[in-house]
Every structure is written in C-alpha cells, then in structure tokens.
C-alpha cells in the first residue's frame, strides 16, 4: 500500500507501538506502519528502465577529478554526467532510480569493485579524502 511518497507495511496486531504518526488503521481493520524515504528497485522489465537520461554537460577534466585509487572520474550529481565521456565514472547512489540498461553499464559499487588495498576508508578517494559511496558506471557504445 502507498500513502503519497511513503510506503506502508502491514504490521502484526501484537505490535505495541501505536503512534498514529507512524501507524494507521486501514479500512480492512489492520494496522500499517509508514516508512518514509524508501525506494524499491526491480530488475523486471518496466517502462521506467527504458527512459533515456538526458545528458547535456561536456567533459572538462578540471570539473571531473579522477580518483587517486581507481581509474575513473568523479561525478557529484547525476544531472552532471558528461555526454562525451566514455570511460568509467563514479556516480552517487541516486543514479539507481534513473538507470537505463540500454544507456549505461553498471560496473559495481566502489567498495566491492576496487581492490581493498586501494580504498581510503572503504571508498574511492580524491586528494586522499574518501567520497560517499559511488556506483561505477560506463556509457554503452552508441547510447
């Protein structure tokens, strides 16, 4: 069940925390807890997976630093993925809800893709400072 931008899950009748801000009794007589800021991802073939991400920004080396410990550039915002760069890019996890398998290849998550001895604090780094978790991607040829 959905309430606006949150997802609700049915909770057992034995659940003792009946805070109306967190739970709601529905018409079916059961209580549901609301969970804000949750996303559900699927590998099912749905229309959204084929929506092309519009790329508009050109690659300028000074604006896209390379990681110290992995051969890829850092992209801080999904909206700033360069349209003319064909190498590996580290993008924020917010990329996942815009991922189009016809347009991009996901290489992996930084901490699982980059050898551990090259990570700083379990992450790819720029100037020795680790970045937040990055999904490593590459544009597909012709996309």
Buried (B, 14 or more C-beta within 10 A) or exposed (E): EEEEEEBBEEBEEEEEEEEEEBBBEEEEEEBBBBEEEEEEEEEEEEEEBEEEBEBEBEBEEEBBEBBBBBEBBBBBEBEEBBEEBEEBBBBBEEBEEBBBEEBBBBBEBBBEBBEEEEBBEEBBBBEEEBBEBBBBBBBEEEB
